[in-house]
Structures are given as structure tokens and as C-alpha cells.
Amino acid sequence: MRPDEIAALGDLASEAAAGATRQIHELHTGIAGRVWRRVGPAAIPVKFAHDRIARTAYTAAGELTRVVVRVGGHAASVAIAVRAPDSPSIERTPSGRAVLSALNGAFGDTLARSRNPLALNMTFRRRGRDLSITPESLAEAYPNAKSRLAVFVHGLCETDDAWKLGAVRHIPYGHRMEIELGYSPLYLRYNTGRHISENGRELAGVLEDLVAAWPTEVHEVVLIGHSTGGLVSRSACHYGADSKCVAKVRHVFTLGTPHRGAPLEQVTNAASAALARLPETRPLARALNLRSSGIKDLRYG
């Protein structure tokens, strides 16, 4: 990993550690509250002292944990910067990219809000690298650019590498579409932890820029989405309804997409609502609710 990636991971870990301390404090408070209610008014002096001591102790523990973890992450990043200044990025391997995409799927909205360097940007990928949407860059990447585009949109916690899984004779789906059907394949990568609507709106704009910069005139666009990618594709068509690019979309294929909502997310939402009813289990509900906006959106489809 690069030093800045290690520092960013340290920042994320420090926030998580401090959050865990807060949840333990809330659990402690919930259990103690039931005891105070059972004892009655006689417990008020003891309760006052207990709450003040507990609040001070947990606040100090949370801040200490946050600082220690963050400093440790930044110290590690400085050490690597000194000893190995040319350290490769975590994205250099498929497994590293998978970890990064999973992290974005689970906490991507938080990473984006805090401008954490680990937050993924929406981009098209070619041979494991980001593509610049400029006429020169696209002409170099696609010397035999076709007038028909097949855009692959991966699912939750995935990366563009997912489209290589199960490839027949090691030939990815997009390459087969190019050979057999005359489409130029484009693989999108994005932060699946953001709201589906946010990704859909951004994808509509990115597609508009892509068609404008494509080396040859585009006659047809096909969107192929897996799981959440199917919802993002539909969202892009909604937000780009009046654009020239969406007017060229002829087909939208969705694979395993929860159009009517994902049952697992619906159950998780019901569970968190039930846990939130009691003070003792409310911290568990808050922990469940830390999942990203992209995951929560799957409740609706």
C-alpha cells in the first residue's frame, strides 16, 4: 500500500474504534438505567455520580483510542514513505481492488463525505487502469472503436474485475461481445456505498461525456448491470432521460437485480428497528445502521 492509503485506513480505523467505545457506553447506560428505575428515587445521588464518572471515563477512552489508532496509522505511513517511497497502490492486484471495493460498498458514503482517499471515484476502466474521457485517450485505448457501446455496471462491493469471473476460455464477456456482436465494451467502476440515485445521476453525466468524446459516432448504447448495477443503470436512464446519450440506449440487461427490494436488507431494517426500541439493545441498532446508503437503498429497489 501507498503511505497515503495506510494513513487513510488509519483514519477510518480510528473513527471505528471511537465509535465502538461510544456503543459500549450506550450499552452500559441502557443497562444501568434499568437498574436505577428499579431502585427508584433513592438511587438518584448514586446515579448522578455514576453517570458523570462513566461519561468522563468513556469519553477519555474513546478519544485515547481514536488518537492512538490514528497516530499508529500515520506513523506506519511515514515509515513506509521513508523506507519504500515507491510502494505500489493497494489497487495493483485483483485482491487489493476487491478489498477496496468491499470497503466502499460497506462504508462508501462515509468515505466520500470525509473525502477519505480510499473512496472510489466513478470511472471507466481498461486493462486495470482508469480511462480519461477525452478524445485522445479514448482513441488510444480503443483503436478499433465501434459505433455500438456495451457498458458493464458491477454490483454491490464489486469491482470491474467481477466481469471476468466465469469467462469461457478466459475470454471476458465484453471481449466476446466485441468479437461476436461488434460492440466496444466499457467497464465502469464506482463507489457502491453511495445512494443509488447519486450514482445514477453521475453515471448519466459520465455517459453523456463518453458519447461526446467517443472516437466515432455512437449509434447504440447497451447497459448491462449486475445486482445494484442494474438499479444504477435504470437510475441513469431516469436522470438522463432528456440527454442525447440515453436516447441512444437500446437495451438494459439486469442480472440478479432486486427491482422490488432485497429481502435481506428488508429483514435487516426490521431487525434494527426492533433493536432500537430498548435502551439495552439500541447500540446494536446503531451499529447495524452504520451500513452504507447504497446497502440501505436496496430495501426499496
TARAKA-V878749 format. One record per residue. N is the residue number from 1. RES is the residue in one small letter. PSI is psi in whole degrees, 0 to 359 (* if undefined). OMEGA is omega in whole degrees, -180 to 180 (* if undefined). Layout:
BEGIN
N;RES;PSI;OMEGA / N;RES;PSI;OMEGA
END
This chain:
BEGIN
1;m;150;175 / 2;r;156;180 / 3;p;319;-179 / 4;d;330;178 / 5;e;321;178 / 6;i;318;178 / 7;a;319;179 / 8;a;322;178 / 9;l;323;177 / 10;g;320;177 / 11;d;317;-180 / 12;l;317;-179 / 13;a;323;-180 / 14;s;320;178 / 15;e;321;179 / 16;a;319;-180 / 17;a;318;178 / 18;a;323;178 / 19;g;323;178 / 20;a;322;178 / 21;t;318;178 / 22;r;320;-180 / 23;q;322;177 / 24;i;320;177 / 25;h;315;180 / 26;e;320;178 / 27;l;315;177 / 28;h;313;-178 / 29;t;320;180 / 30;g;317;180 / 31;i;316;-180 / 32;a;322;-180 / 33;g;322;179 / 34;r;322;178 / 35;v;313;-179 / 36;w;321;-179 / 37;r;325;179 / 38;r;320;-178 / 39;v;320;179 / 40;g;197;-175 / 41;p;333;-178 / 42;a;340;-176 / 43;a;357;-173 / 44;i;312;180 / 45;p;317;180 / 46;v;320;180 / 47;k;318;-179 / 48;f;313;180 / 49;a;317;-179 / 50;h;312;-177 / 51;d;321;-179 / 52;r;316;180 / 53;i;315;-178 / 54;a;317;-180 / 55;r;316;179 / 56;t;316;-178 / 57;a;313;-178 / 58;y;324;177 / 59;t;315;179 / 60;a;318;-180 / 61;a;320;-180 / 62;g;315;180 / 63;e;319;179 / 64;l;316;179 / 65;t;316;-180 / 66;r;313;-177 / 67;v;315;-178 / 68;v;313;-178 / 69;v;318;-179 / 70;r;315;179 / 71;v;320;178 / 72;g;317;179 / 73;g;317;-180 / 74;h;325;177 / 75;a;319;178 / 76;a;321;-180 / 77;s;321;178 / 78;v;318;180 / 79;a;318;-180 / 80;i;323;179 / 81;a;325;-179 / 82;v;314;-174 / 83;r;327;-178 / 84;a;74;-175 / 85;p;338;-179 / 86;d;29;-180 / 87;s;136;-179 / 88;p;160;180 / 89;s;157;175 / 90;i;340;-178 / 91;e;4;-176 / 92;r;339;-178 / 93;t;155;176 / 94;p;322;-180 / 95;s;321;177 / 96;g;318;178 / 97;r;324;179 / 98;a;318;179 / 99;v;316;-179 / 100;l;319;180 / 101;s;322;177 / 102;a;319;179 / 103;l;319;178 / 104;n;324;177 / 105;g;322;-177 / 106;a;321;-174 / 107;f;24;-173 / 108;g;324;180 / 109;d;321;177 / 110;t;317;179 / 111;l;319;-179 / 112;a;317;-179 / 113;r;321;-179 / 114;s;2;-179 / 115;r;38;178 / 116;n;134;-179 / 117;p;343;179 / 118;l;350;179 / 119;a;130;-179 / 120;l;142;172 / 121;n;155;177 / 122;m;126;-178 / 123;t;155;171 / 124;f;147;-175 / 125;r;145;178 / 126;r;117;-180 / 127;r;44;175 / 128;g;11;-180 / 129;r;155;177 / 130;d;146;177 / 131;l;134;171 / 132;s;132;-179 / 133;i;75;174 / 134;t;152;180 / 135;p;321;-177 / 136;e;313;-178 / 137;s;318;-179 / 138;l;323;179 / 139;a;325;178 / 140;e;320;-179 / 141;a;329;-178 / 142;y;77;-179 / 143;p;336;178 / 144;n;47;-176 / 145;a;133;180 / 146;k;166;179 / 147;s;357;179 / 148;r;128;-176 / 149;l;136;173 / 150;a;113;-177 / 151;v;120;-178 / 152;f;125;-177 / 153;v;111;-174 / 154;h;173;-176 / 155;g;188;-176 / 156;l;134;177 / 157;c;16;-179 / 158;e;177;175 / 159;t;173;180 / 160;d;341;177 / 161;d;340;-177 / 162;a;333;-178 / 163;w;354;177 / 164;k;347;-178 / 165;l;135;179 / 166;g;16;-179 / 167;a;135;179 / 168;v;125;-179 / 169;r;36;177 / 170;h;19;177 / 171;i;114;-179 / 172;p;159;-178 / 173;y;315;-178 / 174;g;321;180 / 175;h;323;177 / 176;r;321;178 / 177;m;326;178 / 178;e;316;-177 / 179;i;314;-171 / 180;e;332;-173 / 181;l;354;176 / 182;g;34;176 / 183;y;145;170 / 184;s;120;-177 / 185;p;140;175 / 186;l;131;-177 / 187;y;120;-180 / 188;l;143;168 / 189;r;138;-176 / 190;y;170;-180 / 191;n;102;-175 / 192;t;355;178 / 193;g;348;177 / 194;r;166;176 / 195;h;142;177 / 196;i;321;180 / 197;s;321;179 / 198;e;315;178 / 199;n;322;179 / 200;g;317;180 / 201;r;319;180 / 202;e;320;179 / 203;l;321;178 / 204;a;317;179 / 205;g;320;180 / 206;v;319;178 / 207;l;322;178 / 208;e;316;178 / 209;d;321;-179 / 210;l;312;-178 / 211;v;322;-180 / 212;a;328;-177 / 213;a;356;-175 / 214;w;141;-174 / 215;p;334;179 / 216;t;164;-179 / 217;e;131;-179 / 218;v;127;179 / 219;h;336;-174 / 220;e;141;175 / 221;v;133;176 / 222;v;131;177 / 223;l;130;-180 / 224;i;112;-176 / 225;g;137;176 / 226;h;131;176 / 227;s;239;180 / 228;t;329;179 / 229;g;330;176 / 230;g;321;178 / 231;l;321;179 / 232;v;322;179 / 233;s;315;178 / 234;r;320;179 / 235;s;320;179 / 236;a;320;178 / 237;c;326;178 / 238;h;310;-176 / 239;y;336;179 / 240;g;25;-174 / 241;a;328;-177 / 242;d;7;-177 / 243;s;158;179 / 244;k;329;-178 / 245;c;308;-178 / 246;v;333;177 / 247;a;340;179 / 248;k;356;179 / 249;v;120;-179 / 250;r;331;-178 / 251;h;145;170 / 252;v;111;179 / 253;f;129;179 / 254;t;131;-176 / 255;l;115;179 / 256;g;36;-177 / 257;t;129;-179 / 258;p;74;-177 / 259;h;329;-179 / 260;r;15;179 / 261;g;148;-179 / 262;a;122;-179 / 263;p;322;-178 / 264;l;317;179 / 265;e;325;177 / 266;q;320;178 / 267;v;318;180 / 268;t;319;178 / 269;n;317;178 / 270;a;321;180 / 271;a;317;-180 / 272;s;324;177 / 273;a;320;179 / 274;a;318;-179 / 275;l;332;-177 / 276;a;351;-176 / 277;r;335;-178 / 278;l;140;179 / 279;p;325;-177 / 280;e;329;-177 / 281;t;357;-179 / 282;r;321;177 / 283;p;326;177 / 284;l;323;177 / 285;a;318;179 / 286;r;323;178 / 287;a;318;177 / 288;l;324;-177 / 289;n;359;176 / 290;l;348;179 / 291;r;155;-170 / 292;s;164;176 / 293;s;326;179 / 294;g;323;178 / 295;i;315;-179 / 296;k;325;180 / 297;d;336;-179 / 298;l;347;177 / 299;r;329;-175 / 300;y;332;-176 / 301;g;*;*
END
